[in-house]
Amino acid sequence: MNIYLTSANPLHFSHINTMETAEKKIGGPVILGICSNINKTSGLFTLTERKQIAIKYYQIPEEKIRIYHEPEEIREAIERADRIIRGRRDYRDTAYIHQLAEQYGVSDQAEKLLVISIPNHLRTISSSRLIRMIYENDYRPEYKWVPDDLIPVIKDRLAAVGYLY
């Protein structure tokens, strides 16, 4: 099994590019592993909602998605996997990948890692930046970071959790 582990909160086109590029390089399917991040306290969407977003807005088949709630589940998935996929924008992502491996206790699994370089036109995309831009009303549909019909869902969630935009 090849798995792309990401918090995907929310999923965006840079995530999709990383997953699709990995499938081409590997020559086989990659599972989208939606997980909690040990370094983040919470998220805008629950793990189940993130899975629903992947299915509804990106047409990822349910059988290609796994949810990992606990660090132990993530560690076990890494140990069972043939390949672990991560996206890399710049040198900071490389350091972060190593930090995560240490935190999850899987540094010995480094030979499984396939790092996908994110193309320049997608490097500015991050879930936290997307949320901040929507919150500050700075996101423009022409950016095309997520499907247009996902923007109102994100706005509604921001409003529901007390953000005003």
QUIFEN-V372314 format. One record per residue. N is the residue number from 1. D_FIRST is the distance of its C-alpha to the first C-alpha in Angstrom with 2 decimals. Layout:
n=N d_first=D_FIRST
n=N d_first=D_FIRST
This chain:
n=1 d_first=0.00
n=2 d_first=3.81
n=3 d_first=6.37
n=4 d_first=10.08
n=5 d_first=12.21
n=6 d_first=15.73
n=7 d_first=18.70
n=8 d_first=19.48
n=9 d_first=22.98
n=10 d_first=23.61
n=11 d_first=21.01
n=12 d_first=22.72
n=13 d_first=22.54
n=14 d_first=21.54
n=15 d_first=18.27
n=16 d_first=17.86
n=17 d_first=18.83
n=18 d_first=16.31
n=19 d_first=13.40
n=20 d_first=15.06
n=21 d_first=15.95
n=22 d_first=12.49
n=23 d_first=11.48
n=24 d_first=14.70
n=25 d_first=14.28
n=26 d_first=10.91
n=27 d_first=12.13
n=28 d_first=9.26
n=29 d_first=8.00
n=30 d_first=7.24
n=31 d_first=7.41
n=32 d_first=10.79
n=33 d_first=11.10
n=34 d_first=14.86
n=35 d_first=16.45
n=36 d_first=19.85
n=37 d_first=20.84
n=38 d_first=22.63
n=39 d_first=25.26
n=40 d_first=26.13
n=41 d_first=28.32
n=42 d_first=27.62
n=43 d_first=26.66
n=44 d_first=28.41
n=45 d_first=26.05
n=46 d_first=24.42
n=47 d_first=20.66
n=48 d_first=21.26
n=49 d_first=23.49
n=50 d_first=20.97
n=51 d_first=18.56
n=52 d_first=21.64
n=53 d_first=22.46
n=54 d_first=19.11
n=55 d_first=19.75
n=56 d_first=23.49
n=57 d_first=24.07
n=58 d_first=21.08
n=59 d_first=20.25
n=60 d_first=16.52
n=61 d_first=15.72
n=62 d_first=15.39
n=63 d_first=12.37
n=64 d_first=10.47
n=65 d_first=11.81
n=66 d_first=11.54
n=67 d_first=14.57
n=68 d_first=14.99
n=69 d_first=18.71
n=70 d_first=19.37
n=71 d_first=18.72
n=72 d_first=17.75
n=73 d_first=14.93
n=74 d_first=13.68
n=75 d_first=14.24
n=76 d_first=12.39
n=77 d_first=9.21
n=78 d_first=9.71
n=79 d_first=10.57
n=80 d_first=7.62
n=81 d_first=5.08
n=82 d_first=5.31
n=83 d_first=6.89
n=84 d_first=8.88
n=85 d_first=11.03
n=86 d_first=14.63
n=87 d_first=17.69
n=88 d_first=20.90
n=89 d_first=24.37
n=90 d_first=26.46
n=91 d_first=27.02
n=92 d_first=27.04
n=93 d_first=23.36
n=94 d_first=22.68
n=95 d_first=24.83
n=96 d_first=23.20
n=97 d_first=19.66
n=98 d_first=21.25
n=99 d_first=23.17
n=100 d_first=20.21
n=101 d_first=18.49
n=102 d_first=21.82
n=103 d_first=22.34
n=104 d_first=19.09
n=105 d_first=19.76
n=106 d_first=16.71
n=107 d_first=18.74
n=108 d_first=17.89
n=109 d_first=14.22
n=110 d_first=15.63
n=111 d_first=14.56
n=112 d_first=10.94
n=113 d_first=12.59
n=114 d_first=12.94
n=115 d_first=16.04
n=116 d_first=17.10
n=117 d_first=20.86
n=118 d_first=22.12
n=119 d_first=24.96
n=120 d_first=28.45
n=121 d_first=29.13
n=122 d_first=26.23
n=123 d_first=26.78
n=124 d_first=29.30
n=125 d_first=27.01
n=126 d_first=25.82
n=127 d_first=25.63
n=128 d_first=28.47
n=129 d_first=30.59
n=130 d_first=30.10
n=131 d_first=31.23
n=132 d_first=34.14
n=133 d_first=35.25
n=134 d_first=35.24
n=135 d_first=37.05
n=136 d_first=39.61
n=137 d_first=39.90
n=138 d_first=39.01
n=139 d_first=36.02
n=140 d_first=36.99
n=141 d_first=35.25
n=142 d_first=35.63
n=143 d_first=33.08
n=144 d_first=30.36
n=145 d_first=27.83
n=146 d_first=26.85
n=147 d_first=27.97
n=148 d_first=31.69
n=149 d_first=31.50
n=150 d_first=29.27
n=151 d_first=32.11
n=152 d_first=34.39
n=153 d_first=31.68
n=154 d_first=31.26
n=155 d_first=35.08
n=156 d_first=35.56
n=157 d_first=33.22
n=158 d_first=35.01
n=159 d_first=38.28
n=160 d_first=37.17
n=161 d_first=36.30
n=162 d_first=39.62
n=163 d_first=39.13
n=164 d_first=41.88
n=165 d_first=41.43
